[in-house]
Amino acid sequence: MLSGYHYPEETDIILEGEMKFFVWVSRERWGFVVLPILREGELLFTRRGDVL
């Protein structure tokens, strides 16, 4: 879960070795927030190596 957002219908379909990018509009940062999620060994990882 990242900042209260979690979309299991989107993360459950990521295949082994596949990376999916989630993009949000951020008015506070005047741009976009991009979060890559990687499935490896049946676990989901973020760009910082956090396990979801």
C-alpha positions as protocol buffer text, in pm:
chain_id: "A"
residue {
  index: 1
  type: MET
  ca { x: 0 y: 0 z: 0 }
}
residue {
  index: 2
  type: LEU
  ca { x: 137 y: 340 z: -91 }
}
residue {
  index: 3
  type: SER
  ca { x: -9 y: 651 z: 74 }
}
residue {
  index: 4
  type: GLY
  ca { x: -343 y: 479 z: 118 }
}
residue {
  index: 5
  type: TYR
  ca { x: -373 y: 361 z: -244 }
}
residue {
  index: 6
  type: HIS
  ca { x: -384 y: -4 z: -335 }
}
residue {
  index: 7
  type: TYR
  ca { x: -544 y: -151 z: -645 }
}
residue {
  index: 8
  type: PRO
  ca { x: -533 y: -532 z: -620 }
}
residue {
  index: 9
  type: GLU
  ca { x: -717 y: -569 z: -952 }
}
residue {
  index: 10
  type: GLU
  ca { x: -420 y: -394 z: -1116 }
}
residue {
  index: 11
  type: THR
  ca { x: -130 y: -543 z: -919 }
}
residue {
  index: 12
  type: ASP
  ca { x: -260 y: -902 z: -920 }
}
residue {
  index: 13
  type: ILE
  ca { x: -227 y: -922 z: -1300 }
}
residue {
  index: 14
  type: ILE
  ca { x: 145 y: -834 z: -1306 }
}
residue {
  index: 15
  type: LEU
  ca { x: 331 y: -1142 z: -1431 }
}
residue {
  index: 16
  type: GLU
  ca { x: 660 y: -1282 z: -1296 }
}
residue {
  index: 17
  type: GLY
  ca { x: 949 y: -1063 z: -1414 }
}
residue {
  index: 18
  type: GLU
  ca { x: 711 y: -796 z: -1542 }
}
residue {
  index: 19
  type: MET
  ca { x: 710 y: -429 z: -1437 }
}
residue {
  index: 20
  type: LYS
  ca { x: 401 y: -209 z: -1445 }
}
residue {
  index: 21
  type: PHE
  ca { x: 404 y: 169 z: -1406 }
}
residue {
  index: 22
  type: PHE
  ca { x: 138 y: 359 z: -1213 }
}
residue {
  index: 23
  type: VAL
  ca { x: 111 y: 734 z: -1279 }
}
residue {
  index: 24
  type: TRP
  ca { x: -75 y: 998 z: -1074 }
}
residue {
  index: 25
  type: VAL
  ca { x: -115 y: 1371 z: -1126 }
}
residue {
  index: 26
  type: SER
  ca { x: 43 y: 1567 z: -840 }
}
residue {
  index: 27
  type: ARG
  ca { x: -76 y: 1926 z: -813 }
}
residue {
  index: 28
  type: GLU
  ca { x: 149 y: 1980 z: -510 }
}
residue {
  index: 29
  type: ARG
  ca { x: 457 y: 1890 z: -717 }
}
residue {
  index: 30
  type: TRP
  ca { x: 330 y: 2046 z: -1041 }
}
residue {
  index: 31
  type: GLY
  ca { x: 373 y: 1727 z: -1235 }
}
residue {
  index: 32
  type: PHE
  ca { x: 333 y: 1353 z: -1218 }
}
residue {
  index: 33
  type: VAL
  ca { x: 426 y: 1078 z: -973 }
}
residue {
  index: 34
  type: VAL
  ca { x: 544 y: 754 z: -1134 }
}
residue {
  index: 35
  type: LEU
  ca { x: 558 y: 431 z: -934 }
}
residue {
  index: 36
  type: PRO
  ca { x: 709 y: 124 z: -1099 }
}
residue {
  index: 37
  type: ILE
  ca { x: 600 y: -212 z: -952 }
}
residue {
  index: 38
  type: LEU
  ca { x: 798 y: -530 z: -1027 }
}
residue {
  index: 39
  type: ARG
  ca { x: 687 y: -889 z: -960 }
}
residue {
  index: 40
  type: GLU
  ca { x: 978 y: -1113 z: -873 }
}
residue {
  index: 41
  type: GLY
  ca { x: 955 y: -1445 z: -691 }
}
residue {
  index: 42
  type: GLU
  ca { x: 580 y: -1397 z: -634 }
}
residue {
  index: 43
  type: LEU
  ca { x: 649 y: -1071 z: -444 }
}
residue {
  index: 44
  type: LEU
  ca { x: 582 y: -714 z: -557 }
}
residue {
  index: 45
  type: PHE
  ca { x: 860 y: -456 z: -524 }
}
residue {
  index: 46
  type: THR
  ca { x: 869 y: -77 z: -564 }
}
residue {
  index: 47
  type: ARG
  ca { x: 1159 y: 123 z: -704 }
}
residue {
  index: 48
  type: ARG
  ca { x: 1307 y: 153 z: -353 }
}
residue {
  index: 49
  type: GLY
  ca { x: 1301 y: -221 z: -304 }
}
residue {
  index: 50
  type: ASP
  ca { x: 1002 y: -210 z: -67 }
}
residue {
  index: 51
  type: VAL
  ca { x: 790 y: -525 z: -72 }
}
residue {
  index: 52
  type: LEU
  ca { x: 417 y: -464 z: -118 }
}
